[in-house]
Amino acid sequence: MYHSWLDRWDERRARRGEEGKERTALVLDAERAFADAEKITTLEEFCVLADRAVSDPSFFEEPRRSDQGFQRQDGWLKFPSDMSTDVEENNVVWAKITESGSFDQAVVIFHHWNASGRNRQIANFFSKRGITVVEIAMPYHFERRRPGAVYADYMLSPNLGRTIQSVRQAVWDGRKLIRWLKSEGYREISVLGTSLGSWVAGLIAAHDANVSKASLFLTAGSLADMVWTGRATRSIRESLEPEMKLTDLRRAWGPLNLENYVQKLARPDLALHVVLAKRDKVVLPELSQRFVQRLEDAGARPNVLELNCGHYSLAIPPYILWAGLSLKQFLSSTEQSARRA
């Protein structure tokens, strides 16, 4: 009975997320995702460039490492993004810093898609336990929102190129922030991502040796599969399906597929923590389990917590309390890092 109520609660939450969303057409916009792609006019040509990006170790490396322009005031940090977009507000990155009084550890939090606010409870909880918390705004969210937009539909949408650009920008922004934290003297950097934010956190952890711990909530490997099968992205699938198949989307968004980077995520000096929801209709459990299996096949030993709730109901007690306790133990533990050293 209780779990049936949970399922209905998650469904009502998903419906609220659909209100006001309009179906839009498939757009390639290859030039947003890839250099020298102005002449790309077909999906196959787009996919060829995506295939190349997957095998390009520099795809998530910023072309210029400019660490200038950081401004800090009253617990806020802002700095220019190294990727320029056609939305001026999106080109400035904002982050809320909750200090712990210690430089031992900092955790950078990447929120979920269409998040409405930062999580002060999490920030206060961990800052009181010696971990500085930095809550970054991902592209087109919070202070970076597109004027007049109700949703952050520019970050994840049927526009294939802009979706890649947005996730890539989030990775660049996160890596720039992490470099700044290291320059400030923080010794250990962790990343925490939820849902879409877990893809960003995972990509950063895979490509940035400064990250020693990565906690991924409500995650999977293939962003394409998540969008195609997930409850929250039904409108995107409806826009894409007349023009392409899931196999096409897997190729087109191959650079965003964490399964393509499991060898990097399995590096010996990276500890992994994964929290999954068994009743998840947004990130289907079979997608999450496949990703965990790929990690294990690559030699990683992720600390996995599975809870019998849905995607949205993870945020309510007792599930959020269990997830929080598991995260606290993971961030505080040195045992796993020592085992893998």
C-alpha positions in Angstrom: 0.0 0.0 0.0 2.8 2.5 1.0 4.8 1.8 -2.2 1.7 2.3 -4.3 1.3 5.7 -2.7 4.9 6.4 -3.4 4.4 5.5 -7.1 1.4 7.8 -7.3 3.3 10.6 -5.6 6.1 10.3 -8.1 3.6 10.3 -11.0 2.0 13.5 -9.7 5.4 15.1 -9.4 6.2 14.0 -13.0 3.0 15.5 -14.3 3.7 18.9 -12.6 7.1 18.9 -14.4 5.3 18.5 -17.8 3.0 21.5 -17.3 3.6 24.2 -19.9 6.2 22.2 -21.9 5.8 22.5 -25.6 6.9 19.9 -28.2 9.6 21.2 -30.4 11.3 19.8 -33.5 14.5 17.9 -33.9 17.4 20.3 -34.5 21.0 19.1 -35.3 22.9 22.4 -34.5 26.1 20.5 -35.0 28.2 23.7 -34.9 27.3 24.1 -31.2 28.7 20.7 -30.3 31.7 20.3 -32.6 34.3 22.5 -34.1 34.2 23.1 -37.9 30.7 21.6 -38.2 29.0 24.4 -40.1 28.3 22.2 -43.2 26.7 19.3 -41.3 23.2 18.8 -42.6 22.4 15.1 -42.0 22.0 13.0 -38.9 24.6 10.6 -40.2 27.1 13.3 -40.6 26.4 14.5 -37.0 26.8 11.0 -35.7 30.2 10.6 -37.4 31.4 13.7 -35.6 30.0 12.3 -32.3 31.8 9.1 -32.8 35.1 11.0 -33.2 34.4 13.0 -30.1 34.0 9.9 -28.0 37.5 8.8 -29.0 39.0 12.3 -28.6 40.6 12.5 -25.1 40.6 16.3 -25.4 36.8 16.7 -26.0 36.2 17.7 -22.4 39.4 19.7 -22.0 38.9 23.5 -22.1 40.7 25.0 -25.1 42.1 27.7 -23.0 42.7 27.5 -19.2 41.8 31.0 -18.1 41.5 31.2 -14.3 40.9 34.9 -14.2 37.7 36.7 -13.3 36.7 35.0 -10.1 34.7 37.2 -7.8 33.7 36.2 -4.3 31.4 38.0 -2.0 29.0 37.2 0.9 29.2 33.4 0.3 28.8 33.6 -3.4 31.3 33.0 -6.2 30.9 34.0 -9.8 33.2 33.6 -12.8 33.0 33.7 -16.6 32.3 30.5 -18.3 35.0 29.5 -20.9 32.2 28.6 -23.3 30.3 31.5 -24.9 26.6 30.9 -25.8 23.9 33.2 -27.3 22.3 33.7 -23.8 24.3 36.3 -22.0 23.1 35.3 -18.5 24.4 31.7 -19.1 27.9 32.9 -19.7 28.5 33.8 -16.1 28.7 30.9 -13.6 27.4 31.3 -10.1 28.1 29.1 -7.1 27.0 29.2 -3.4 29.8 28.4 -1.0 29.1 27.2 2.5 32.4 27.2 4.4 33.4 24.5 6.9 36.3 26.3 8.4 38.6 23.5 7.1 40.6 23.1 3.9 40.6 19.3 4.2 37.7 18.6 1.8 35.3 20.4 -0.5 32.4 18.8 -2.4 30.9 20.4 -5.5 27.2 19.7 -6.0 25.6 19.4 -9.5 21.8 19.7 -9.2 19.1 17.9 -11.2 17.5 19.2 -14.4 15.0 22.1 -13.8 16.0 22.4 -10.2 14.1 25.2 -8.5 16.6 26.0 -5.7 19.8 25.0 -4.0 19.7 22.6 -1.0 20.6 24.5 2.1 20.0 21.6 4.4 22.7 19.5 2.7 25.1 22.4 2.6 24.6 23.2 6.3 24.8 19.5 7.3 28.2 18.8 5.6 29.7 22.2 6.4 29.2 21.5 10.1 31.1 18.3 9.6 34.2 19.8 8.1 33.3 19.6 4.4 33.0 22.8 2.5 30.0 22.7 0.1 29.9 24.5 -3.3 26.6 24.4 -5.1 27.2 25.4 -8.7 24.5 26.5 -11.1 24.5 24.4 -14.3 23.9 26.0 -17.7 20.5 27.7 -18.0 19.6 27.2 -14.4 19.1 29.6 -11.4 21.1 32.8 -12.1 21.9 31.6 -15.6 18.3 31.1 -16.6 17.3 32.3 -20.1 15.1 35.4 -19.7 11.4 34.4 -19.8 12.1 30.7 -19.7 10.1 28.6 -17.3 12.3 25.5 -17.7 16.0 24.9 -18.4 15.0 23.5 -21.8 18.2 24.7 -23.4 20.3 22.2 -21.4 18.4 19.0 -22.4 16.2 19.1 -25.5 15.6 17.8 -29.0 18.3 20.2 -30.1 21.1 17.6 -30.3 24.0 20.0 -30.7 22.9 22.4 -28.0 22.4 19.5 -25.5 26.0 18.4 -26.1 27.2 22.0 -25.9 25.3 22.5 -22.6 26.6 19.4 -20.9 30.1 20.1 -22.2 29.9 23.6 -20.8 28.8 22.3 -17.4 31.9 20.0 -17.4 34.2 22.9 -18.3 32.6 25.1 -15.7 32.9 22.4 -13.0 36.5 21.7 -13.9 37.3 25.5 -13.7 35.7 25.7 -10.3 37.7 22.7 -9.1 41.0 24.2 -10.2 40.0 27.4 -8.3 39.3 25.3 -5.2 42.7 23.6 -5.5 44.4 26.9 -5.8 42.6 28.1 -2.7 44.2 25.2 -0.8 41.5 22.5 -0.6 43.2 19.2 -0.4 40.5 16.7 -1.4 37.8 17.5 -4.0 34.7 15.4 -4.3 31.7 15.8 -6.7 28.1 15.0 -6.1 25.5 14.9 -8.9 21.8 14.1 -8.9 20.0 12.8 -12.0 21.2 15.0 -15.0 23.8 16.5 -12.6 25.2 12.9 -12.1 26.1 12.8 -15.8 28.0 16.1 -15.4 29.7 15.0 -12.1 30.6 11.6 -13.7 32.1 13.2 -16.8 34.2 15.5 -14.6 35.3 12.7 -12.4 36.3 10.7 -15.5 38.4 13.4 -17.0 39.8 15.4 -14.0 42.4 13.8 -11.8 41.8 16.5 -9.1 38.6 14.6 -8.2 39.2 11.9 -5.6 35.5 10.9 -4.9 32.4 11.0 -7.0 28.9 10.3 -5.6 26.2 9.8 -8.3 22.6 9.8 -7.3 19.8 8.5 -9.7 22.3 7.9 -12.4 22.9 5.6 -15.4 25.4 5.5 -18.3 23.5 6.3 -21.5 21.8 9.7 -21.5 20.2 8.7 -24.8 18.5 5.7 -23.2 17.4 7.7 -20.2 15.8 10.3 -22.4 14.1 7.7 -24.6 12.7 5.6 -21.8 12.3 8.1 -18.9 9.0 9.6 -17.6 10.4 13.1 -17.3 11.7 13.3 -20.8 8.6 12.0 -22.7 8.2 15.3 -24.6 11.8 15.1 -25.9 11.2 11.5 -27.2 8.0 12.6 -28.9 9.9 15.3 -30.7 12.8 13.0 -31.7 10.9 9.8 -32.6 9.5 10.8 -35.9 13.0 11.6 -37.2 15.3 9.1 -35.5 15.6 5.8 -33.6 17.1 5.1 -30.2 20.2 3.7 -31.9 20.7 7.0 -33.7 20.4 9.0 -30.5 22.9 6.7 -28.8 25.4 7.6 -31.4 24.5 11.3 -31.5 24.9 11.6 -27.8 27.8 9.1 -27.5 30.1 11.8 -26.0 27.7 12.1 -23.1 27.4 8.4 -22.3 29.3 7.6 -19.1 29.6 4.0 -20.2 32.1 5.2 -22.8 34.4 6.4 -20.0 34.2 3.5 -17.5 37.9 2.8 -17.8 38.6 6.4 -16.7 36.0 6.1 -13.9 37.7 2.9 -12.7 41.1 4.7 -12.1 42.7 3.5 -8.9 42.6 6.9 -7.1 38.9 7.6 -7.6 36.3 6.3 -5.1 32.7 5.9 -6.4 29.4 6.0 -4.6 26.1 5.3 -6.4 22.5 5.8 -5.0 19.7 4.2 -7.0 15.9 4.1 -6.7 14.4 0.7 -7.4 11.0 2.2 -8.4 12.6 5.0 -10.6 10.5 5.8 -13.7 12.8 8.6 -14.8 16.1 6.8 -14.8 15.0 3.2 -15.2 16.7 0.7 -12.8 17.9 -1.6 -15.6 19.8 1.3 -17.1 21.4 2.1 -13.7 22.2 -1.6 -13.1 23.8 -1.9 -16.5 26.0 1.1 -15.8 27.1 -0.3 -12.4 27.9 -3.6 -14.1 30.1 -1.9 -16.7 31.9 -0.1 -14.0 32.6 -3.3 -12.2 33.7 -5.0 -15.4 36.2 -2.2 -15.8 37.6 -2.9 -12.4 35.8 -0.3 -10.3 34.3 -1.2 -7.0 31.5 1.4 -6.5 29.7 1.7 -3.2 26.1 1.1 -4.3 23.0 1.9 -2.2 19.6 0.8 -3.7 16.4 2.3 -2.1 12.9 1.1 -2.6 11.5 4.5 -3.8 11.0 6.4 -6.9 13.0 9.2 -8.6 11.3 12.1 -6.9 10.4 10.3 -3.7 14.1 9.8 -2.9 13.8 13.4 -1.6 11.3 12.5 1.2 12.0 10.6 4.5 13.1 8.0 5.2 14.8 7.6 1.9 16.7 11.0 1.8 17.9 10.3 5.4 19.3 6.9 4.4 20.9 8.4 1.3 22.3 11.2 3.3 23.8 8.9 5.9 25.4 6.8 3.1 26.8 9.9 1.5 28.2 11.1 4.8 29.9 7.8 5.4 31.4 7.8 1.9 32.7 11.3 2.0 34.2 10.8 5.5 35.7 7.4 4.8 39.4 7.0 3.9 39.1 3.2 3.8 38.1 2.8 0.2 40.7 5.2 -1.1 43.3 3.3 0.9 42.2 -0.1 -0.5 42.3 1.2 -4.1 45.7 2.9 -3.7 
